Amino acid sequence: MNIFGIGLPEMAVIMVVALLIFGPKKLPEIGRSVGKTIRSFQEASKDFQNEFQKEAEQLEEAVKTTAELEPKQIHAAKSEPDTASSSQPS
């Protein structure tokens, strides 16, 4: 068991020190608040990741649309001078 690079013996030492510092009555309360904080951080991280993916997909779709429209615009721009020069009197 290895959480954040901390093994089981190190985790036991941390728990004993926390028990000595905070006492047996405060420890469950502190653990609960730490758990809530970690859960909210994970939810915020997941929301950020989902929002980032959504923006990346929108950007990719915009690039595809632009790539599809550019050849049509270039072709239209090339044909405009031909028609404009033939309609003007010399």
The 8 nearest C-alpha neighbors of each residue, nearest first, counted from 0:
[[1, 6, 7, 2, 5, 4, 8, 10],
 [0, 2, 6, 5, 4, 3, 7, 10],
 [1, 3, 5, 4, 0, 6, 7, 10],
 [4, 2, 5, 1, 6, 0, 10, 9],
 [3, 5, 2, 1, 6, 0, 9, 7],
 [6, 4, 2, 3, 1, 9, 10, 7],
 [7, 5, 1, 9, 8, 0, 10, 4],
 [6, 8, 10, 9, 11, 0, 5, 1],
 [9, 7, 11, 10, 6, 12, 5, 13],
 [8, 10, 12, 11, 6, 7, 5, 13],
 [9, 11, 7, 13, 8, 12, 6, 14],
 [12, 10, 14, 8, 9, 13, 7, 15],
 [11, 13, 9, 15, 14, 10, 16, 8],
 [12, 14, 10, 16, 11, 15, 17, 9],
 [13, 15, 17, 11, 12, 16, 18, 10],
 [16, 14, 18, 12, 17, 13, 19, 11],
 [15, 17, 19, 13, 18, 14, 20, 12],
 [18, 16, 14, 20, 19, 15, 21, 13],
 [17, 19, 22, 15, 16, 21, 20, 23],
 [20, 18, 16, 17, 22, 21, 15, 23],
 [19, 21, 17, 18, 22, 16, 15, 26],
 [22, 20, 18, 25, 17, 19, 26, 23],
 [23, 21, 18, 19, 24, 25, 20, 26],
 [22, 24, 26, 25, 18, 21, 27, 19],
 [25, 23, 22, 26, 27, 28, 21, 18],
 [26, 24, 28, 23, 27, 22, 21, 29],
 [25, 27, 29, 28, 23, 24, 30, 21],
 [28, 26, 30, 29, 25, 31, 24, 23],
 [27, 29, 31, 25, 26, 30, 32, 24],
 [30, 28, 26, 32, 31, 27, 33, 25],
 [31, 29, 27, 33, 28, 32, 34, 26],
 [32, 30, 34, 28, 29, 33, 27, 35],
 [31, 33, 35, 29, 34, 30, 36, 28],
 [32, 34, 36, 30, 31, 35, 29, 37],
 [35, 33, 31, 37, 32, 36, 30, 38],
 [36, 34, 38, 32, 33, 37, 39, 31],
 [35, 37, 33, 39, 34, 38, 40, 32],
 [36, 38, 40, 34, 35, 39, 41, 33],
 [39, 37, 35, 41, 40, 36, 34, 42],
 [38, 40, 42, 36, 41, 37, 35, 43],
 [39, 41, 37, 43, 38, 42, 44, 36],
 [42, 40, 44, 38, 39, 43, 45, 37],
 [43, 41, 39, 45, 44, 40, 46, 38],
 [44, 42, 46, 40, 45, 41, 47, 39],
 [43, 45, 41, 47, 42, 46, 40, 48],
 [44, 46, 48, 42, 47, 43, 41, 49],
 [47, 45, 43, 49, 48, 44, 50, 42],
 [48, 46, 44, 50, 45, 49, 51, 43],
 [47, 49, 45, 51, 46, 50, 44, 52],
 [50, 48, 46, 52, 51, 47, 45, 53],
 [51, 49, 53, 47, 52, 48, 46, 54],
 [50, 52, 48, 54, 49, 53, 47, 55],
 [53, 51, 55, 49, 50, 54, 56, 48],
 [52, 54, 50, 56, 51, 55, 49, 57],
 [53, 55, 57, 51, 56, 52, 58, 50],
 [56, 54, 52, 58, 53, 57, 59, 51],
 [55, 57, 59, 53, 58, 54, 60, 52],
 [58, 56, 54, 60, 59, 55, 61, 53],
 [59, 57, 61, 55, 56, 60, 54, 62],
 [58, 60, 56, 62, 57, 61, 55, 63],
 [61, 59, 63, 57, 58, 62, 56, 64],
 [62, 60, 58, 64, 59, 63, 65, 57],
 [61, 63, 65, 59, 60, 64, 66, 58],
 [64, 62, 66, 60, 61, 65, 67, 59],
 [63, 65, 61, 67, 66, 62, 60, 68],
 [66, 64, 62, 68, 67, 63, 69, 61],
 [65, 67, 63, 64, 69, 68, 62, 70],
 [66, 68, 64, 65, 69, 63, 70, 71],
 [67, 69, 65, 71, 66, 70, 64, 72],
 [68, 70, 72, 71, 66, 67, 65, 73],
 [71, 69, 73, 72, 68, 74, 67, 66],
 [72, 70, 74, 68, 69, 73, 75, 67],
 [73, 71, 75, 69, 74, 70, 76, 68],
 [74, 72, 76, 70, 75, 71, 69, 77],
 [73, 75, 71, 77, 72, 76, 70, 78],
 [76, 74, 72, 78, 73, 77, 71, 79],
 [77, 75, 73, 79, 74, 78, 72, 80],
 [78, 76, 74, 75, 79, 73, 80, 81],
 [77, 79, 75, 81, 76, 80, 74, 82],
 [80, 78, 76, 82, 81, 77, 83, 75],
 [81, 79, 83, 82, 78, 84, 77, 76],
 [82, 80, 78, 79, 84, 83, 85, 77],
 [81, 83, 85, 79, 80, 84, 86, 78],
 [82, 84, 80, 86, 81, 85, 79, 87],
 [85, 83, 81, 87, 86, 82, 80, 88],
 [84, 86, 82, 83, 87, 81, 88, 80],
 [87, 85, 83, 84, 82, 88, 81, 89],
 [86, 88, 84, 85, 89, 83, 82, 81],
 [89, 87, 86, 85, 84, 83, 82, 81],
 [88, 87, 85, 84, 86, 83, 82, 81]]
